[in-house]
Amino acid sequence: MKKRYLNFDDLEQFDQEFFINDSWCNYCDEADLGIIEPKIYILDEKQYLEGNCKVCGKKQTTEIVVTYLND
């Protein structure tokens, strides 16, 4: 199946900041380093965020999982 890119700027400001700042880099082996050049896409009915690590510059891809808490 083909990636279907969405417009990252269409996300709420809070979500944009969360996704940009709360990221994991497999190369740096560290959390919350941040990403630049964020892109969001859907593939096989799953949503992903990709971008480059702010520290090492390598491409990162993360599946976005939304969970809802019950009252």
C-alpha positions in Angstrom: 0.0 0.0 0.0 1.1 3.6 -0.6 1.8 6.2 2.0 -0.8 8.9 2.2 0.8 12.1 3.5 -1.2 14.5 5.6 -0.5 18.2 6.3 1.4 18.4 9.6 0.4 22.1 9.9 -3.3 21.1 10.0 -2.7 19.5 13.4 -3.6 21.4 16.6 -0.6 23.4 17.9 -0.5 21.3 21.1 -0.3 18.1 19.0 2.4 19.5 16.8 4.6 20.5 19.7 4.0 17.2 21.4 5.0 15.2 18.4 8.0 17.4 17.6 9.4 17.3 21.2 8.4 13.9 22.5 10.3 11.6 20.2 12.7 8.7 20.5 15.9 8.4 18.5 17.1 4.9 17.9 20.6 6.1 16.9 21.1 8.4 19.9 19.2 5.8 22.1 17.6 8.7 23.9 14.1 10.2 24.4 12.8 13.7 23.9 15.6 15.0 21.7 13.1 16.4 19.2 12.7 16.2 15.4 12.9 18.6 12.5 11.2 18.4 9.2 8.2 16.5 10.6 5.9 14.6 8.2 2.8 12.7 9.1 1.3 9.9 7.0 -1.1 7.0 7.0 0.0 3.5 5.8 -2.0 0.3 6.2 -4.6 2.2 8.3 -1.9 3.2 10.8 -0.6 6.8 11.4 3.1 7.6 11.5 5.3 10.5 12.2 8.7 10.8 10.6 11.4 13.4 10.8 15.1 13.9 11.5 16.6 13.8 14.9 17.6 17.3 16.1 20.8 15.9 17.6 22.2 13.3 15.0 20.1 14.3 12.0 19.1 10.7 11.2 15.5 9.8 10.0 13.1 8.7 12.7 9.7 7.0 12.2 7.2 6.5 15.0 3.8 5.0 14.9 1.2 7.3 16.4 -1.1 5.4 18.8 -4.0 7.1 20.3 -5.5 5.7 23.5 -8.5 6.9 25.3 -9.0 6.6 29.1 -12.3 5.5 30.5 -13.9 7.5 33.3 
